[in-house]
Amino acid sequence: MKHCPLPLLLALIAFIGLATGCATQNKSSAARQDKTLQMPAAESSHPQEDRTLQPPAAELSNTQKDQRPQTPAAEPSNASTALTDDEEALLEDNFENWEEESAVPAIADPIEPFNRAMFTFNDKLYVWLLKPLSLGYRKIAPQPVRTGVNNFFHNLTAPVRFVNCIFQGKGQAAVAEFASFTLNTVYGVLGFGNVTKKYPELNPPPEDLGQTLGHYSIGDGFYIVWPFLGSSTLRDTIGRVGDAFLDPVNYVEPTETSIAVRGFNTVNMLSFRIEDIDAAKKAAFDPYQAARDYYIQSRQGKIKK
């Protein structure tokens, strides 16, 4: 027997090994397929029961669809805050009115050191004298009595309000002041009883000469604090001098009696305002500036009415 060449022998061995490996792999694949076909349903990695419990939404009946919990649709985030045109217009009007009322008009204060000294003097006068007198007076005088005294002095200064209503051309207000003075004097027993209180048309806003001058666009001038009298302006000081000729208290003789009557009126008025004054003083960072701003704002508001 002749020897086979080495390359041919190697090729024959490789072919036999390849054929044997392919046959073995085919047998293994067939065995795995048979095992899969014969495996029980319980051994499957994806049980059929799980699929039947959650059928696709497309296969649900109409009844089943109705029984599913419904998730409400999300509402727009600004649904609860939407405003109508009327509400927006009302808010704009209120904001503009708030700006007008809260704005404090500027006023010159060239004599501030003097004003602060007078403010301190008036404050000490209030703390040491007027407040104790008012508290003592309030203890012995019932509120109806104090209210009657307040009504009397208010009715007594009706000529000041009546004349200034005429000066400002407010005829209806002048008629109301005259009617109120007459009715309270006659039926209210010299004005101690305010019988016209329930009739707003007979109680117009009070007017004085300082407001009359402001009505005709005369400026404040500058701020000034007077001893005993308190806050004022150059214009309002002139107005006080003019109104003094129409105030019946100034014609009481002798002068000491007139001063005593005016002092009694001051104590009576303070008996209603002690708590308010003390609260305002505690709340203010600078009581002098707070008093000045309040006075100017109040006067400007009265002039606009």
C-alpha positions in Angstrom: 0.0 0.0 0.0 1.3 3.3 -1.1 1.6 6.1 1.5 -1.0 8.9 1.2 0.3 12.4 0.9 0.2 14.2 4.2 -2.1 17.1 3.0 -4.7 14.7 1.7 -4.7 12.8 5.0 -5.2 16.0 7.0 -8.1 17.1 4.7 -9.8 13.7 5.1 -9.5 13.9 8.9 -10.9 17.5 8.9 -13.9 16.5 6.7 -14.8 13.5 8.9 -14.7 15.7 12.1 -16.8 18.5 10.5 -19.4 16.0 9.4 -19.6 14.4 12.8 -20.0 17.8 14.5 -22.8 18.9 12.2 -24.7 15.7 12.9 -24.3 16.1 16.6 -25.6 19.7 16.5 -28.6 18.7 14.4 -29.5 16.0 16.9 -29.2 18.4 19.9 -31.4 21.0 18.1 -34.0 18.3 17.4 -34.0 17.2 21.0 -34.5 20.7 22.3 -37.5 21.2 20.0 -39.1 18.0 21.1 -38.5 19.0 24.7 -40.2 22.4 24.2 -43.2 20.9 22.5 -43.7 18.4 25.3 -43.1 20.9 28.2 -46.3 21.5 30.4 -48.0 25.0 30.3 -47.1 25.6 33.9 -43.4 25.5 33.1 -43.7 28.3 30.4 -41.8 31.5 31.3 -44.9 33.6 30.2 -48.1 31.8 31.5 -51.2 32.1 29.4 -53.3 33.0 32.5 -51.5 36.3 32.8 -52.4 37.2 29.2 -56.1 36.3 29.7 -56.4 38.4 32.8 -55.4 41.6 31.0 -57.0 41.5 27.6 -56.2 44.4 25.2 -58.3 47.5 25.5 -59.6 47.0 21.9 -61.1 43.6 22.9 -63.1 45.0 25.9 -66.9 45.2 25.6 -68.7 48.4 25.9 -70.0 47.3 29.4 -66.5 46.6 30.6 -65.3 50.0 29.3 -68.1 51.7 31.2 -67.1 49.9 34.4 -63.4 51.0 34.2 -62.6 53.9 36.6 -62.5 57.2 34.6 -59.7 59.6 35.2 -60.9 63.2 35.0 -59.3 65.3 32.4 -56.8 67.8 33.7 -58.2 71.3 34.0 -56.2 74.3 32.8 -54.0 75.7 35.6 -55.6 79.2 35.2 -59.2 78.0 35.2 -59.8 79.1 38.8 -58.1 82.4 38.4 -59.7 83.6 35.2 -61.4 87.0 35.5 -64.0 88.5 33.5 -63.6 91.9 31.8 -65.8 93.6 34.4 -63.8 92.1 37.3 -60.5 93.2 35.8 -61.8 96.7 35.2 -63.0 96.8 38.9 -59.6 95.7 40.1 -57.9 98.3 38.1 -60.3 101.0 39.4 -59.7 99.9 43.0 -55.9 99.9 42.5 -56.0 103.4 41.0 -58.1 104.6 43.9 -55.8 103.0 46.4 -52.8 104.7 44.8 -54.6 108.1 44.9 -55.6 107.7 48.6 -52.3 106.3 49.8 -50.1 108.8 48.0 -49.0 111.5 50.5 -48.7 114.9 48.8 -45.3 116.6 49.2 -45.1 119.8 51.2 -42.2 122.1 52.1 -41.0 121.9 55.7 -38.3 124.7 55.9 -38.8 125.3 59.6 -38.6 121.6 60.6 -36.5 122.2 63.7 -39.0 124.7 65.1 -41.9 122.3 64.1 -40.3 119.4 65.9 -39.8 121.5 69.0 -43.5 122.5 69.0 -44.5 118.9 68.2 -42.6 117.7 71.3 -44.1 120.5 73.4 -47.6 119.6 72.3 -46.9 115.9 72.9 -45.7 116.6 76.5 -48.8 118.8 77.0 -50.9 115.9 75.9 -49.1 113.2 78.0 -48.8 115.3 81.2 -52.0 117.3 81.2 -54.6 116.7 78.6 -54.6 112.9 78.7 -55.0 112.7 82.5 -57.7 115.3 82.4 -59.5 113.4 79.6 -59.3 110.1 81.4 -60.6 111.6 84.6 -63.4 113.4 82.7 -64.3 110.2 80.9 -64.7 108.4 84.3 -67.2 110.9 85.7 -69.0 111.9 82.5 -71.1 109.1 80.8 -70.8 108.7 77.0 -74.2 110.2 76.3 -73.2 113.4 78.1 -69.9 113.7 76.3 -71.7 113.0 73.0 -74.2 115.7 73.7 -71.4 118.2 74.5 -69.7 117.3 71.2 -73.0 117.8 69.3 -73.4 121.2 71.0 -70.0 122.6 69.9 -70.4 121.1 66.4 -73.8 122.9 66.1 -72.3 126.1 67.5 -69.8 126.3 64.6 -72.4 126.0 61.9 -71.8 129.6 60.7 -68.2 128.7 59.7 -69.4 125.8 57.6 -72.4 127.7 56.1 -70.4 130.7 55.0 -67.6 128.5 53.4 -70.1 126.4 51.6 -71.4 129.7 50.0 -67.8 130.8 49.2 -67.2 127.5 47.4 -70.5 127.7 45.4 -72.0 124.7 47.2 -75.6 126.0 47.4 -77.1 122.6 48.3 -74.6 122.0 51.1 -75.2 125.6 52.4 -79.0 124.9 52.6 -78.3 121.6 54.3 -76.1 123.3 56.9 -78.7 125.9 57.6 -81.5 123.4 57.9 -79.4 121.1 60.2 -78.5 124.0 62.5 -82.1 125.1 62.8 -83.5 121.7 63.4 -80.8 120.7 65.9 -81.1 124.0 67.8 -84.9 123.9 68.1 -85.6 120.1 68.4 -82.2 119.1 69.7 -82.3 121.6 72.6 -79.5 124.0 71.5 -77.8 121.3 69.5 -77.1 118.8 72.4 -79.3 116.4 70.5 -78.4 115.6 66.9 -81.8 115.1 65.4 -80.6 115.2 61.8 -78.0 112.5 62.3 -80.1 109.9 60.4 -80.4 112.1 57.3 -77.2 112.1 55.3 -78.5 114.8 53.0 -78.5 117.2 56.0 -74.9 116.3 56.9 -72.6 117.5 54.2 -68.8 117.4 54.6 -67.7 120.2 56.9 -66.0 123.2 55.2 -63.6 125.8 56.5 -61.7 128.8 55.1 -58.5 126.7 54.6 -60.5 124.3 52.4 -62.1 127.3 50.6 -58.7 128.7 49.7 -57.6 125.2 48.6 -60.7 125.0 46.5 -59.5 128.0 44.5 -56.1 126.3 44.0 -54.2 128.3 46.6 -51.3 126.1 47.7 -50.4 124.9 51.2 -47.3 127.1 51.4 -45.3 125.2 54.0 -46.0 123.0 57.0 -46.1 124.6 60.5 -46.8 123.3 64.0 -48.4 125.8 66.4 -48.2 125.4 70.2 -51.5 124.2 71.6 -53.1 124.2 68.1 -51.0 121.5 66.5 -50.5 120.8 62.8 -51.3 123.4 60.2 -50.0 125.0 57.0 -49.5 128.7 56.0 -52.7 128.5 54.0 -54.7 126.8 56.8 -53.3 129.3 59.4 -54.7 132.1 57.4 -58.0 130.2 57.2 -58.1 129.7 61.0 -57.8 133.5 61.5 -60.6 134.1 59.1 -62.8 131.4 60.6 -62.2 132.9 64.1 -64.5 135.8 63.2 -67.4 133.4 62.6 -66.8 131.2 65.7 -69.2 132.3 68.5 -66.9 131.0 71.2 -64.4 133.8 70.4 -67.0 136.4 71.4 -67.5 135.0 74.9 -66.4 137.5 77.6 -64.1 137.7 79.4 -61.3 136.2 77.3 -60.4 133.7 80.1 -63.8 132.3 80.0 -63.5 131.9 76.2 -60.2 130.0 76.6 -61.7 127.8 79.3 -64.7 126.9 77.1 -62.4 126.0 74.2 -60.2 124.0 76.6 -63.2 122.1 77.8 -64.2 121.3 74.2 -60.7 119.9 73.6 -60.8 117.7 76.7 -64.2 116.4 75.7 -63.1 115.5 72.1 -59.9 113.8 73.4 -62.0 111.6 75.7 -63.2 109.8 72.5 -59.7 109.5 70.9 -57.2 108.6 73.6 -56.7 105.0 72.4 -56.4 106.0 68.8 -53.8 108.6 69.5 -51.7 106.3 71.6 -51.9 103.5 69.1 -50.8 105.8 66.3 -47.9 107.1 68.3 -46.7 103.5 69.1 -47.0 102.4 65.4 -45.1 105.3 64.0 -41.4 105.1 63.4 -41.2 108.9 63.4 -44.3 110.3 65.1 -43.5 113.8 63.8 -43.4 112.7 60.2 -46.4 110.5 60.6 -48.4 113.4 62.1 -47.4 115.7 59.2 -48.2 113.2 56.5 -51.5 112.4 58.1 -52.5 116.0 58.4 -51.6 116.9 54.8 -53.3 113.8 53.3 -56.4 114.5 55.4 -56.6 118.1 54.3 -56.1 117.2 50.6 -58.8 114.6 50.8 -61.3 117.2 52.3 -60.5 119.8 49.6 -61.2 117.3 46.9 -64.7 116.5 48.3 
